Amino acid sequence: MLINLDYEILNSSGEFVDFAGITMSYKDIGYKVTLENNATIIVSEDHIFLANGKNMYVKSLVPNITYLTTIDGDFYVKSIELVDGCNFYDIVDSKDCDYFANEFSNHNCSFLGSGDNFIAEEYLLRIQTNEIKTPIRQEYMDKNVWIWEDPEPEEQYIMTIDASPGHGEDNSTIKIIEMKDITKNGKTKTVKIKRHKVEQVMEYYGKITPQMLAEVAYQYGRKYNNAYCVVDITGGYGVQSVEKLLEYGYDNVHFAEVTHKPSRDRLQGYIKKGQKTMSDGNVITVDLIPGFFIGNNRASVLLEMQRAIHLEDVIIRSIRLLNELKTFVTVPGNRVADHKRSFHDDSIMGLSIGLYVMNFDMKRFKQSKGVTEKMLNAILTINDISEIGSRQEVKNKPIISINSVNPMNPYMANAWLFSGLEKKK
């Protein structure tokens, strides 16, 4: 989206108001609407007009029956024709959601429809009204890195990567979300209900190769306190990204149990052992590979995103993500939800995977306290000045403080893994 800070647009009340910017998108088909006064406009299938005194999609217009509001008054629709696909330019977030374009009164809030939105319209409206923000900066050579908040010392961040081939309709995405713990008090007694609340602080959305995507991720992952990185390897392109990240030495990458044989074969050189807690409480040893494979988890992944949005456990800042949510609908079968034809869900899947891994996978595969303590004893020493002198014999071990901001500090990179160990001291 081209961010706008300099111009205003005329709304249907005759006032010039602010708007966030302009987005461009390609659609396979368009609709050419001609009025009885021969005024014309070409729009996409999700375009909303002020018609017969209410907001209506272009596909709901009826020639000689429906009239549209224009800057010169109301005129009946003369004809509606299908046209070949082309680029469309949309006004984003104008005040009151209405504006004049090509003399027509248009609407830019896609909260109408058949009620099949996967995220209910009331939540989409809340996100647009209360959460969407203009980025404080746009970076990278294509200006598609949007920053809402700079990294804060000691804060924990999760970075998700969804790679595409770098051409065609699909986009490559990176999302960085800040993770915070929240608590609630019960009515009869104080009860800590610990869950995560996250806020979007950075996003990349554009057409670059998986290798280039890894370069961007490496740069911003390091910047955001060595963010815990989750790479979607489902489509195959993410495998190239995660390989490149590991090649660069980015070691704070999520490993998961993956049964998909092609992915396991491709990443077998990176397999490591981990422990998994079964439903009966038993702990077993499993093979873990870098990345996350959706597989049969698609329903769980999407339902976790839906839950987080409904309970306001995630704060969405990106208008690009919101626009995808507006065209993400419930579908029958095990896919649960999918994007409408000619639209995309690249940004949605990146967010969904990050939320799912944070709330499930990071707990499922973490080591037992006994194993973790043995690992800590093997790799950690205390760098307190008063103790270093008395421990000169330890010369080959790394001296790392639990408060060190060094990206190699396991307390910082994998803080979730060491939760509660201070009680053992």
N, C-alpha and C positions, 0 to 999 in steps of 0.2 A: 504494500500500500504506500502511496505517496502521501506523506504526512503534510497536513495543511496548517500553517500558523499565520498566514497573511490575508486570507480571503474570507468573505462571507457569502451566503447564498440566500436567495429570496424564498421565503416560505409562503404557504397558502394564505397566511394572514396579512401578507404584504409587508413583512418585516425582513430585514437582512439579519441573518443569524449565523453563528459559528458552525463549522462542521469539521470533523476530524481529518478527513482526507478523501482520496479517490482510490478505488481498487480496480484492477483490470483482470478480467477472466475470460477464457475462451469457452464457448458453448457450441455444441454440435448444430443446434437449430436456433432460429430466432423467429420472432413474430413481428410483422410489420402491420401497425395499426394506422388506418386512415379514417379521419373524421369527415363529416359532411361539409366542413369548410375547407377540406383538402389538406389540413395539417396532418403530418405523418410523424411516426416515431417507430424505431425498431428496438425491441426489448427482448430479454430472455424469458423463459417460461415461468420463472419465479417472481417476475416483476409485479408490483402492486400499484394500481391506479386508484384515485378517488373517483368512483363510478356509482351513479345513481345515489349519491349522497353517502356512500360507505366505501370501505377499502375492499377491493376485489382483485384477484389474480387475473392476468391477461387471458388465461385460458377460460375464464368464466364470462368473458364479455360476449355479448350477442349483438350482431349487426342490426341496426334499425330499432333496437329495443334498449340497449344500454347506452347511456350518455356519459361522457367524461367531462370533468371539470378542467378548464384551461384558464390561462391568464386573461382570456377575452370572454369567458363565460362557459356555459355548458353546451356541448354539441354531441349529437348522436354518432355512434360508430358506423361508419360507412362500409368498411371491409376489414378483414383480418387475414393476412397471408403468411404462410410459412416461407422462411428464407434460409439460405445456407448458413452454416455456422460462421461466426465471426467473433471478434473481441468486443467485450462490453465493458463500459466504464461506469462504476457505481459510486454515488455519494455515500459516505459512511458517517453515521452518527450526526445528522443534522438535528438541530433543536426541534423538539416536537415530532421528529421523524418524518416530516413532509417538506417538499421543496418543488419548485418549478424547473423543468428541464424541457427544452424544445417546446415551450409554451404549455406543456401538460403538467397537471398536478400529480406528483408521484409520491410514493411512500417507501421508506427504507427500513422498516421494521418487519421482518418476516416471521411474525408470531401468529399469523393466520394459518388456515389450512384445515386438514381433515382430522387433526387431533392425533396423528400417528407419530409425532415427534418422540424420539426415544427419551429426550429430556423435555419434560413438560414445559409448556409455554410460560407458566408463571415463574419458573426458575430461569429460563432464558431472559425474561424481562428483568428479573432481579440482577442477573449478571451484567446486562447491558446498562442498567441504570446505576448500579452501585459499584461494580468491579472494574469494568473496562476503563483503561487509561491510555493516554497517548504516551509512547515511550519517551524517556528523557534523552535518549540518543539512538541513532541508527548507525551501525558500524559494518565493517567488512567491505570488500570491493563492490558488492552489489547492493549494499545498504539494507540487506535483509536480516541482519542481526539487530534485534530490537532489545534495548535494555530498559527495564523499569526500575531496577534497584542495583546499585553496586554492591559487591561482596562485603560482608561485615566479618571482622575477626571472630573466630571461635564458632561461627554459625555453621550448621550442617546443611549441605545442599545435595540434591540428587539430580543427575543429568541423564536424560533419556535420548536415545538416538534411533531414528527410523530412516533408513537409507533407501534411495531410489537409484535407478541407473543414471540419472543426471540429464535425461532428455525425455521427451514425451509429455504425458499429462501429469504423472506423479511428481510430487515434490519431496525433497529430503528435508527432514526436520530435526532440530535439537531443541530440547526444553530443559531449562534449569529451574527447579523449584526449591524454595527454602523450607526446611522441615522444622516444625516447632511442636513441642508437647503441650497439650492443653489438659486441664482438669476440671471436673464438675463436682459440686457438693450435693450430697443427697439431702432429703428433707428431714429424716429422723436422726441421722448421724453423718458425720463427715466421711465420705467414701471417695477415694481417688479412682476415677475412670480414665485410664491412660489411653489416649489415642493420638493420632498425628493430625495436625493441621498444617497445610502447606500453602505457599503463595508463589505464584509464577513471577520470576524476576528476570528471565532472559529467554529469548526464542530466536531460532534461525528457521527460515522457511523459504526454500528456493530450490533451484535446479542445479545441483552440483553432483559430481561423481562420489561414490562411497569413500574413495581415498581422500578426496578434498574435504569431504564431510568430517573425516577423522582428524584432519589438520585443524579445522575450526573447533571441533570438540576438544582436542588436546589443549588448544590455547585457552578456551574459556573454562574448561574443567579445572585446569591448574589455577586459573585466576579465582575461581569460586571455591577456594579452600580444598583443592583436590577432590572435587565433587564425586560422590559415588555414582559410577557410570553404568547404566543399563542399556544394552544394545539389542534391538529387535533383530534377530537373525532369521525370522520366519520366511521371508521371501528370497533369501540367499544373498541379497546385496549387503545386508548388515554383517555378514561373515567377513567381507572384505574390509569393512570399517573397523571391526573389532580386532582383526589381525594387524591392521596398520597402527591402531592405538597401542597394542601390546608391543609392537615393534618399536614404537617411540618411547616405550618404557612407562606408559601410563598403567599402573598396576592396581588402581582402585576400581576394578571392573567386576561387575556382578557375574558370578558363576552359578549355573543352575543344572539340575538333572534334566537331560534332554534325550528322548528316545528316538528322535528323528535321525535315521542312519546317515544320510548324506551330510548333515550338519556335524554329526559326531566324527565321521571319517575326515572331513575337511579340517576340523579343529582338534584332532586326536593328539597332536603334539602339545596341546595346552591342558590336557585333562589332569585334574587333580582330585584327590580323595576328600570327601566331606562326610559329615554325619547328618542323618535325617531322622527326625522323630516321627514314628508311626502313630496312627490313631490309638493303638493299644498301649502307647507309652514306651515301647521298645525303640532303641536307637540302633540304626543300621548304617553301614558304610556304603556310600554310593559314589559313582563317578560324576564329576561336575565339569562342564565345559563353559567357556566364556560366552555370555549372551543370554538371551531369553527367547524361547520358542513358544509361540502361542498354542499351537496344536489344538487339543481339546479344551483348552482353558479360555477360549474366546468369550463364552457366556460369562464366566466368572470375572474375567478382566473388565468387560463392559459394565457389568452390574456393579462392580466396585466403584467405577467412575461415577455411575448414576447415583449410588449411595453417597459418595463424597460430595457431589454437587448438591444433592437434596439437603444434606445436613450441614452445608457450608463448611466442610472440612477442607475444601480447596478454593482458593481465590484465583479467578481467571482474569488476566489482564489483557490478553490479546484479542483484538477484533477479528483477526484471521481465524483463530480457534472458535470464536463465537459464531462466525459465519458458517463454519463447517457443522457446528452443533445444530444450527437452524435447518439444515437439510439432511440430518442424520435421523433416520426413521426406523421404527420397529418393523421387523420382517419375520415371517414364519420360519420355523426350523431352528437348527442349532447355531445359526449365525446371530440370532437375537436381534441385531440391528445392523443397518448398512446405510451407506450414503445413497442419495437419489442419483438417477442417471445424469451424467455430465457434471457431477459434483465430486468432492473428494473427502477423505477421512484421515489423511496423513497426520495432521496435527492431533486429531482425536485419539488415534491409536498410540501416539507417543505419550500423551498425558495418561491414558488408561493403563499402559504397561508400567509406567513409573509409580502410579498409585498402588497397583496390585503388588508389585515387587516390594514396595515399602511396607505394606501392611501384612503380607503373607510370606513371600519367598525369603526375605531377610531374616525372618524368625524361623522359618522351616529348616533352613540349612545352617544355622549358626552352631558353633561348636559347643559341646558341654563345658561346664565350668572347670571340671577336672582337666580336660584336654587343654583348655585355654590357659589355665594356670601353668601347666607344664611348658606351654609355648612361651608364655611371658617370662618364666624363669630362665628360659634358654636364650631369649633375645634382648631382654631389658635390663638396664642398670639405672640407678638413680644419679642424676647429674647435680645433686646438691653439692655446693662448694665444700661444705664441711665434711662430706663423705668421700669426695673424690680422692683426697689426699690419703685416706686410709685404705683405699682400694686400688692402689697403684698396680697390684699384681694382675688386675683385669685389664689387659692391654689390647686384646683382639676383639672384644665385644663392643658393639655400638653403644655409645652413651647417649641415651635419648630420654628426655623428661616426658612425663605424661601430659605436661602442659606445653610442650614444644609445638611450634607452628610449622616445623619441618614437614614437608609433604610425605616423607618416609616414616613419620611417626605413626605407628599402628593405632595408637589411641585416637589420633585425629582422623585417619583414613577409615577406620572401622570402629568408630565409637560405639555403635550398636552392639558389637561383638563383646565388649568388655563391660557392659552395663551391670552394675551390682557387685563387681569384683572388689571394690574398695571395702566392702563389708567383711571380706575374708582376711583383711590385713590385721 
